[in-house]
Amino acid sequence: MSNEVERLFDEAHGRARRELSDRLNQSVRRLRQAGSLEQLAATLLDAAATFAAGVAIFRVAGPAAQGQNIRGVPQEAAQGFGALEIPLSSAPALAGAVDSRDPVIAVTTAAEVSPQLVALAVHPADGRAFIYPLVVKDRVPAVLYCWGPVEGAALEMLAQVAGAVWGSLAAPEAPQLVTIATAAAKVEMPAPTAATPAPAPGEPAPAEPASAWDALPAEEQARHLRAQRFARVRVAEMRLYEGAAVESGRAARDLYGALRQRIDDARVTFRESHLAFCPNIADYLHVELVRTLAHDNPDLLGKDYPGPLV
C-alpha cells in the first residue's frame, strides 16, 4: 500500500514539474516573440498572472513609477491604473528594487509600498509584495510587482527574460552598435578627407557627417538589431536556466567548458540565421557572452573557447 501511495505521489509530482516547465517555456517563447514594448508588457502581464494572485507592471520614469498594466484588482481600479503615478520616495520597496536591480520582498504597508498600492490591491498589513526589476544593462525601465501566493523563481525568470527582450526593443543605442560593427563587423567608412574650410560669413555651416550606423541602409540596420536581440535573449537564457553552471564556470575561468552545449548551439543558430544573410554583421553573440557572462573579461570564457565567429 505504501509503495502504491509513493508511486502515485511521484507521478503527481512529475506531472506538476512538467506542467510548470511547459508553462515557463511557453511564456519565455511568447516574450521572445514580442514585437514592441507594449506587446512585451502585455505578454509579461499575462505570463506572470499564472504565477501570482495579483500582478502589475510599472514603467520607471525618473523619480516615479507609472502604472502600465495590472491584473488581480476590480475592473474599475484596473481602468484607472494607467493614470497612477507613485513617487519612488513614497515607496521604499519599489525604490529598493530600482536602485539595487535585485528582487525585493516587502511587507504590504503604506510605508513600504505606498498608500496608493495598499488601497488599490487591498493589501493586508501583514501581506507580502514581490518586486522584480526588469534590468537593461545598468538601468531599470520597469518593474514587475506581484502579491498573494506567488511562484517566485518563475516570476524572477520571466522578469529577467523580459529585461533582455526590452533592451532589444527599446530605441537602439547607435553609438554602441557602430562601435561593435566597426570593430568586429567590418562596416566600411569613407576614407578621411582634408579638413573642410570654415564657411564664409552668411553661409550655412556644413552638415555633420553621418555616423557609420546612420550610413547603413534601413534593412541592414534591422538585421543588426535582430542579431543583437537574438544574442541578448540567448545569453540571458543561459544565465537563467544554467545559473549554477555560469557561477562555477566563471569561478573556474572556463565558462565555455561549463556551458559548451548551449554556447555551441547558439553559435550554430547565430551563424545560420544571421551571419549567412549579412556578411557584415557583428558577432553580437560573442559580445554578449563577454559582457554578460564574463563580466567584460574574455579570459573567463576559457582556453578552449573558439573565439568570435567573425
TITOR-966129 format. One record per residue (C-alpha): residue number from 1; residue in one letter; z, x, y. Coordinates in Angstrom, 2 decimals. Layout:
REM TITOR-966129
+-----+------+---------+---------+---------+
| seq | type |       z |       x |       y |
+-----+------+---------+---------+---------+
| NUM |    A |       Z |       X |       Y |
...
+-----+------+---------+---------+---------+
END
This chain:
REM TITOR-966129
+-----+------+---------+---------+---------+
| seq | type |       z |       x |       y |
+-----+------+---------+---------+---------+
|   1 |    M |    0.00 |    0.00 |    0.00 |
|   2 |    S |    0.94 |    2.75 |    2.42 |
|   3 |    N |   -2.33 |    4.58 |    1.64 |
|   4 |    E |   -4.31 |    1.44 |    2.44 |
|   5 |    V |   -2.49 |    0.95 |    5.74 |
|   6 |    E |   -3.07 |    4.59 |    6.62 |
|   7 |    R |   -6.76 |    4.28 |    5.79 |
|   8 |    L |   -7.13 |    1.17 |    7.95 |
|   9 |    F |   -5.31 |    2.90 |   10.80 |
|  10 |    D |   -7.58 |    5.93 |   10.57 |
|  11 |    E |  -10.67 |    3.71 |   10.57 |
|  12 |    A |   -9.45 |    1.77 |   13.61 |
|  13 |    H |   -8.59 |    4.99 |   15.41 |
|  14 |    G |  -12.02 |    6.42 |   14.62 |
|  15 |    R |  -13.78 |    3.28 |   15.88 |
|  16 |    A |  -11.79 |    3.34 |   19.13 |
|  17 |    R |  -12.61 |    7.00 |   19.67 |
|  18 |    R |  -16.31 |    6.41 |   19.05 |
|  19 |    E |  -16.34 |    3.41 |   21.37 |
|  20 |    L |  -14.67 |    5.43 |   24.13 |
|  21 |    S |  -17.16 |    8.26 |   23.64 |
|  22 |    D |  -20.08 |    5.82 |   23.76 |
|  23 |    R |  -18.78 |    4.20 |   26.93 |
|  24 |    L |  -18.33 |    7.57 |   28.59 |
|  25 |    N |  -21.75 |    8.84 |   27.57 |
|  26 |    Q |  -23.41 |    5.66 |   28.78 |
|  27 |    S |  -21.55 |    5.84 |   32.10 |
|  28 |    V |  -22.44 |    9.50 |   32.63 |
|  29 |    R |  -26.09 |    8.77 |   31.85 |
|  30 |    R |  -26.18 |    5.99 |   34.43 |
|  31 |    L |  -24.52 |    8.19 |   37.06 |
|  32 |    R |  -27.11 |   10.92 |   36.48 |
|  33 |    Q |  -29.93 |    8.39 |   36.96 |
|  34 |    A |  -28.68 |    7.14 |   40.34 |
|  35 |    G |  -31.39 |    7.45 |   42.98 |
|  36 |    S |  -29.31 |    7.08 |   46.14 |
|  37 |    L |  -25.71 |    7.44 |   47.33 |
|  38 |    E |  -25.37 |    3.65 |   47.49 |
|  39 |    Q |  -26.59 |    3.28 |   43.91 |
|  40 |    L |  -24.32 |    6.11 |   42.81 |
|  41 |    A |  -21.27 |    4.45 |   44.40 |
|  42 |    A |  -22.11 |    1.09 |   42.80 |
|  43 |    T |  -22.65 |    2.73 |   39.40 |
|  44 |    L |  -19.39 |    4.66 |   39.67 |
|  45 |    L |  -17.52 |    1.46 |   40.54 |
|  46 |    D |  -18.96 |   -0.36 |   37.52 |
|  47 |    A |  -18.19 |    2.55 |   35.20 |
|  48 |    A |  -14.66 |    3.10 |   36.50 |
|  49 |    A |  -13.83 |   -0.62 |   36.28 |
|  50 |    T |  -13.97 |   -0.37 |   32.48 |
|  51 |    F |  -11.19 |    2.23 |   32.52 |
|  52 |    A |   -8.76 |    0.73 |   35.07 |
|  53 |    A |   -7.41 |   -2.65 |   36.16 |
|  54 |    G |   -8.50 |   -2.09 |   39.76 |
|  55 |    V |  -10.83 |    0.45 |   41.38 |
|  56 |    A |  -12.05 |    1.21 |   44.88 |
|  57 |    I |  -14.34 |    3.79 |   46.43 |
|  58 |    F |  -13.69 |    5.19 |   49.89 |
|  59 |    R |  -16.06 |    7.29 |   51.96 |
|  60 |    V |  -14.19 |   10.06 |   53.78 |
|  61 |    A |  -15.32 |   10.48 |   57.37 |
|  62 |    G |  -13.26 |   12.87 |   59.46 |
|  63 |    P |   -9.64 |   11.70 |   59.69 |
|  64 |    A |  -10.19 |    8.33 |   57.99 |
|  65 |    A |  -11.14 |    6.76 |   54.66 |
|  66 |    Q |  -13.72 |    3.98 |   54.99 |
|  67 |    G |  -13.82 |    1.22 |   52.38 |
|  68 |    Q |  -17.11 |    1.00 |   50.45 |
|  69 |    N |  -16.71 |   -0.84 |   47.12 |
|  70 |    I |  -13.78 |   -2.45 |   45.33 |
|  71 |    R |  -13.01 |   -4.31 |   42.10 |
|  72 |    G |   -9.84 |   -5.99 |   40.92 |
|  73 |    V |   -8.94 |   -7.99 |   44.07 |
|  74 |    P |   -9.73 |  -11.58 |   45.11 |
|  75 |    Q |  -13.29 |  -12.17 |   46.31 |
|  76 |    E |  -12.21 |  -12.85 |   49.89 |
|  77 |    A |  -10.47 |   -9.48 |   50.08 |
|  78 |    A |  -13.43 |   -7.73 |   48.47 |
|  79 |    Q |  -15.86 |   -9.16 |   51.02 |
|  80 |    G |  -13.95 |   -7.60 |   53.89 |
|  81 |    F |  -13.37 |   -4.25 |   52.20 |
|  82 |    G |  -16.33 |   -2.61 |   53.93 |
|  83 |    A |  -14.59 |   -3.05 |   57.28 |
|  84 |    L |  -11.36 |   -1.42 |   56.09 |
|  85 |    E |  -10.61 |    1.95 |   57.65 |
|  86 |    I |   -7.44 |    3.79 |   56.70 |
|  87 |    P |   -6.35 |    6.80 |   58.77 |
|  88 |    L |   -5.51 |    9.60 |   56.36 |
|  89 |    S |   -2.42 |   10.27 |   58.45 |
|  90 |    S |   -1.05 |    6.91 |   57.27 |
|  91 |    A |   -1.91 |    7.52 |   53.59 |
|  92 |    P |   -0.48 |   10.88 |   52.45 |
|  93 |    A |   -1.66 |   10.32 |   48.87 |
|  94 |    L |   -5.28 |    9.92 |   49.96 |
|  95 |    A |   -4.96 |   12.87 |   52.31 |
|  96 |    G |   -3.49 |   14.97 |   49.50 |
|  97 |    A |   -6.47 |   14.32 |   47.23 |
|  98 |    V |   -8.90 |   15.17 |   50.04 |
|  99 |    D |   -7.07 |   18.35 |   51.08 |
| 100 |    S |   -6.32 |   19.69 |   47.59 |
| 101 |    R |   -9.57 |   18.47 |   45.98 |
| 102 |    D |   -7.45 |   17.65 |   42.91 |
| 103 |    P |   -6.45 |   14.28 |   41.40 |
| 104 |    V |   -3.28 |   12.75 |   42.83 |
| 105 |    I |   -0.91 |   10.23 |   41.24 |
| 106 |    A |    1.17 |    8.37 |   43.81 |
| 107 |    V |    3.77 |    5.62 |   43.94 |
| 108 |    T |    2.17 |    2.50 |   45.43 |
| 109 |    T |    4.35 |    2.25 |   48.50 |
| 110 |    A |    3.17 |    1.73 |   52.07 |
| 111 |    A |    4.44 |    5.19 |   52.97 |
| 112 |    E |    2.25 |    6.81 |   50.30 |
| 113 |    V |   -0.98 |    4.80 |   50.07 |
| 114 |    S |   -0.86 |    2.88 |   53.40 |
| 115 |    P |    0.31 |   -0.66 |   54.20 |
| 116 |    Q |   -3.30 |   -1.91 |   54.07 |
| 117 |    L |   -3.81 |   -0.87 |   50.45 |
| 118 |    V |   -0.44 |   -2.22 |   49.34 |
| 119 |    A |   -1.33 |   -5.61 |   50.82 |
| 120 |    L |   -4.94 |   -5.60 |   49.62 |
| 121 |    A |   -4.24 |   -4.68 |   45.99 |
| 122 |    V |   -0.84 |   -6.43 |   45.88 |
| 123 |    H |    0.75 |   -3.22 |   44.69 |
| 124 |    P |    4.30 |   -3.39 |   43.31 |
| 125 |    A |    6.74 |   -0.96 |   44.88 |
| 126 |    D |    7.14 |    0.89 |   41.57 |
| 127 |    G |    3.44 |    0.92 |   40.65 |
| 128 |    R |    1.16 |    3.93 |   40.41 |
| 129 |    A |   -2.16 |    4.72 |   42.06 |
| 130 |    F |   -4.55 |    7.33 |   40.67 |
| 131 |    I |   -6.80 |    9.04 |   43.21 |
| 132 |    Y |   -9.77 |   11.16 |   42.14 |
| 133 |    P |  -11.71 |   13.11 |   44.78 |
| 134 |    L |  -15.46 |   13.46 |   44.49 |
| 135 |    V |  -15.83 |   17.15 |   45.20 |
| 136 |    V |  -19.08 |   18.50 |   46.60 |
| 137 |    K |  -18.69 |   22.27 |   46.96 |
| 138 |    D |  -15.71 |   22.68 |   49.32 |
| 139 |    R |  -15.60 |   19.16 |   50.75 |
| 140 |    V |  -14.68 |   15.65 |   49.61 |
| 141 |    P |  -17.11 |   12.99 |   50.88 |
| 142 |    A |  -15.49 |   10.19 |   48.86 |
| 143 |    V |  -12.52 |    9.32 |   46.67 |
| 144 |    L |  -12.11 |    7.02 |   43.68 |
| 145 |    Y |   -8.87 |    5.00 |   43.95 |
| 146 |    C |   -7.56 |    3.29 |   40.79 |
| 147 |    W |   -4.48 |    1.31 |   39.85 |
| 148 |    G |   -2.89 |   -0.61 |   36.98 |
| 149 |    P |   -3.33 |    0.58 |   33.38 |
| 150 |    V |   -5.86 |    3.41 |   33.56 |
| 151 |    E |   -7.54 |    5.91 |   31.26 |
| 152 |    G |   -7.05 |    8.94 |   33.44 |
| 153 |    A |   -9.14 |   11.50 |   31.55 |
| 154 |    A |  -12.19 |    9.24 |   31.57 |
| 155 |    L |  -11.82 |    8.44 |   35.27 |
| 156 |    E |  -11.44 |   12.10 |   36.20 |
| 157 |    M |  -14.57 |   12.94 |   34.24 |
| 158 |    L |  -16.55 |   10.17 |   35.95 |
| 159 |    A |  -15.39 |   11.35 |   39.38 |
| 160 |    Q |  -16.43 |   14.93 |   38.65 |
| 161 |    V |  -19.87 |   13.92 |   37.39 |
| 162 |    A |  -20.30 |   11.62 |   40.40 |
| 163 |    G |  -19.37 |   14.51 |   42.69 |
| 164 |    A |  -22.06 |   16.69 |   41.12 |
| 165 |    V |  -24.69 |   13.97 |   41.48 |
| 166 |    W |  -23.50 |   13.17 |   45.03 |
| 167 |    G |  -24.20 |   16.75 |   46.05 |
| 168 |    S |  -27.79 |   16.46 |   44.84 |
| 169 |    L |  -28.39 |   13.10 |   46.54 |
| 170 |    A |  -26.89 |   13.98 |   49.92 |
| 171 |    A |  -29.04 |   15.41 |   52.68 |
| 172 |    P |  -30.49 |   18.70 |   51.39 |
| 173 |    E |  -28.98 |   21.89 |   52.73 |
| 174 |    A |  -32.25 |   23.54 |   53.68 |
| 175 |    P |  -30.85 |   26.98 |   54.62 |
| 176 |    Q |  -29.23 |   27.39 |   51.20 |
| 177 |    L |  -32.35 |   26.19 |   49.41 |
| 178 |    V |  -34.50 |   28.56 |   51.45 |
| 179 |    T |  -32.21 |   31.48 |   50.63 |
| 180 |    I |  -32.40 |   30.77 |   46.92 |
| 181 |    A |  -36.10 |   30.01 |   46.97 |
| 182 |    T |  -36.95 |   33.12 |   48.98 |
| 183 |    A |  -34.86 |   35.46 |   46.83 |
| 184 |    A |  -35.41 |   34.01 |   43.38 |
| 185 |    A |  -38.50 |   31.81 |   43.50 |
| 186 |    K |  -40.94 |   33.93 |   45.48 |
| 187 |    V |  -41.54 |   31.45 |   48.30 |
| 188 |    E |  -44.27 |   33.14 |   50.32 |
| 189 |    M |  -43.82 |   33.55 |   54.05 |
| 190 |    P |  -46.42 |   34.77 |   56.57 |
| 191 |    A |  -46.32 |   38.44 |   57.45 |
| 192 |    P |  -44.36 |   39.22 |   60.62 |
| 193 |    T |  -46.42 |   39.41 |   63.79 |
| 194 |    A |  -45.93 |   41.11 |   67.11 |
| 195 |    A |  -43.35 |   39.64 |   69.42 |
| 196 |    T |  -44.61 |   36.65 |   71.38 |
| 197 |    P |  -44.59 |   37.29 |   75.14 |
| 198 |    A |  -42.38 |   35.11 |   77.29 |
| 199 |    P |  -44.14 |   32.04 |   78.73 |
| 200 |    A |  -45.33 |   32.10 |   82.30 |
| 201 |    P |  -43.36 |   30.06 |   84.85 |
| 202 |    G |  -44.04 |   26.37 |   84.37 |
| 203 |    E |  -45.44 |   26.79 |   80.85 |
| 204 |    P |  -43.59 |   25.23 |   77.90 |
| 205 |    A |  -41.68 |   27.54 |   75.62 |
| 206 |    P |  -43.42 |   28.24 |   72.29 |
| 207 |    A |  -42.30 |   26.12 |   69.33 |
| 208 |    E |  -39.76 |   27.63 |   66.96 |
| 209 |    P |  -41.41 |   28.88 |   63.75 |
| 210 |    A |  -40.93 |   26.61 |   60.75 |
| 211 |    S |  -38.39 |   27.71 |   58.16 |
| 212 |    A |  -39.54 |   28.55 |   54.65 |
| 213 |    W |  -38.11 |   25.23 |   53.45 |
| 214 |    D |  -39.89 |   23.20 |   56.15 |
| 215 |    A |  -43.13 |   25.01 |   55.35 |
| 216 |    L |  -43.10 |   23.72 |   51.76 |
| 217 |    P |  -45.17 |   20.58 |   51.02 |
| 218 |    A |  -43.08 |   17.44 |   50.55 |
| 219 |    E |  -43.97 |   17.28 |   46.85 |
| 220 |    E |  -42.79 |   20.84 |   46.28 |
| 221 |    Q |  -39.56 |   20.17 |   48.21 |
| 222 |    A |  -38.94 |   17.22 |   45.89 |
| 223 |    R |  -39.46 |   19.47 |   42.85 |
| 224 |    H |  -36.90 |   21.95 |   44.18 |
| 225 |    L |  -34.36 |   19.18 |   44.79 |
| 226 |    R |  -34.87 |   17.67 |   41.33 |
| 227 |    A |  -34.42 |   21.09 |   39.74 |
| 228 |    Q |  -31.26 |   21.74 |   41.75 |
| 229 |    R |  -29.89 |   18.32 |   40.85 |
| 230 |    F |  -30.54 |   18.95 |   37.14 |
| 231 |    A |  -28.72 |   22.29 |   37.34 |
| 232 |    R |  -25.69 |   20.90 |   39.15 |
| 233 |    V |  -25.25 |   18.00 |   36.74 |
| 234 |    R |  -25.73 |   20.11 |   33.60 |
| 235 |    V |  -23.22 |   22.74 |   34.72 |
| 236 |    A |  -20.76 |   20.01 |   35.77 |
| 237 |    E |  -21.04 |   18.54 |   32.27 |
| 238 |    M |  -20.28 |   21.93 |   30.73 |
| 239 |    R |  -17.18 |   22.19 |   32.89 |
| 240 |    L |  -16.10 |   18.67 |   31.92 |
| 241 |    Y |  -16.91 |   18.47 |   28.22 |
| 242 |    E |  -16.16 |   22.12 |   27.41 |
| 243 |    G |  -13.21 |   22.79 |   29.71 |
| 244 |    A |  -11.28 |   24.86 |   27.19 |
| 245 |    A |  -14.37 |   26.95 |   26.34 |
| 246 |    V |  -15.03 |   27.54 |   30.04 |
| 247 |    E |  -11.48 |   28.80 |   30.60 |
| 248 |    S |  -11.47 |   31.02 |   27.53 |
| 249 |    G |  -14.95 |   32.38 |   28.29 |
| 250 |    R |  -14.01 |   33.14 |   31.86 |
| 251 |    A |  -10.83 |   34.90 |   30.74 |
| 252 |    A |  -12.78 |   36.96 |   28.19 |
| 253 |    R |  -15.57 |   37.66 |   30.71 |
| 254 |    D |  -18.02 |   36.10 |   28.27 |
| 255 |    L |  -18.92 |   32.57 |   29.40 |
| 256 |    Y |  -22.27 |   32.78 |   27.64 |
| 257 |    G |  -20.60 |   33.61 |   24.34 |
| 258 |    A |  -18.26 |   30.64 |   24.72 |
| 259 |    L |  -20.99 |   28.19 |   25.79 |
| 260 |    R |  -24.07 |   29.68 |   24.15 |
| 261 |    Q |  -25.49 |   26.47 |   22.66 |
| 262 |    R |  -25.02 |   24.40 |   25.82 |
| 263 |    I |  -26.44 |   27.13 |   28.08 |
| 264 |    D |  -29.40 |   27.78 |   25.78 |
| 265 |    D |  -30.19 |   24.03 |   25.58 |
| 266 |    A |  -30.02 |   23.72 |   29.35 |
| 267 |    R |  -32.27 |   26.77 |   29.81 |
| 268 |    V |  -34.90 |   25.32 |   27.45 |
| 269 |    T |  -34.89 |   21.98 |   29.27 |
| 270 |    F |  -34.98 |   23.63 |   32.69 |
| 271 |    R |  -37.96 |   25.76 |   31.67 |
| 272 |    E |  -39.89 |   22.84 |   30.14 |
| 273 |    S |  -39.05 |   20.23 |   32.77 |
| 274 |    H |  -39.12 |   22.31 |   35.95 |
| 275 |    L |  -40.50 |   25.84 |   35.64 |
| 276 |    A |  -43.53 |   24.63 |   33.69 |
| 277 |    F |  -44.58 |   22.37 |   36.57 |
| 278 |    C |  -43.77 |   24.59 |   39.54 |
| 279 |    P |  -44.05 |   28.36 |   39.08 |
| 280 |    N |  -42.34 |   29.00 |   42.43 |
| 281 |    I |  -39.19 |   27.05 |   41.50 |
| 282 |    A |  -35.94 |   28.95 |   41.73 |
| 283 |    D |  -33.70 |   29.33 |   38.71 |
| 284 |    Y |  -31.15 |   26.88 |   40.07 |
| 285 |    L |  -29.52 |   26.71 |   36.65 |
| 286 |    H |  -28.63 |   30.40 |   36.83 |
| 287 |    V |  -27.40 |   29.92 |   40.41 |
| 288 |    E |  -25.08 |   27.07 |   39.33 |
| 289 |    L |  -23.78 |   28.96 |   36.30 |
| 290 |    V |  -22.81 |   31.88 |   38.53 |
| 291 |    R |  -21.44 |   29.78 |   41.39 |
| 292 |    T |  -19.57 |   27.07 |   39.49 |
| 293 |    L |  -18.57 |   28.58 |   36.14 |
| 294 |    A |  -18.37 |   32.28 |   37.00 |
| 295 |    H |  -16.85 |   31.82 |   40.47 |
| 296 |    D |  -19.68 |   33.87 |   42.03 |
| 297 |    N |  -19.07 |   36.79 |   39.65 |
| 298 |    P |  -22.15 |   37.22 |   37.38 |
| 299 |    D |  -20.24 |   39.70 |   35.20 |
| 300 |    L |  -18.17 |   36.80 |   33.83 |
| 301 |    L |  -21.26 |   35.44 |   32.08 |
| 302 |    G |  -21.03 |   38.34 |   29.61 |
| 303 |    K |  -23.20 |   41.20 |   28.46 |
| 304 |    D |  -25.29 |   39.00 |   26.14 |
| 305 |    Y |  -26.27 |   36.52 |   28.86 |
| 306 |    P |  -30.09 |   36.75 |   29.05 |
| 307 |    G |  -30.22 |   36.56 |   32.83 |
| 308 |    P |  -32.28 |   34.40 |   35.22 |
| 309 |    L |  -35.34 |   32.63 |   33.87 |
| 310 |    V |  -37.42 |   33.83 |   36.83 |
+-----+------+---------+---------+---------+
END
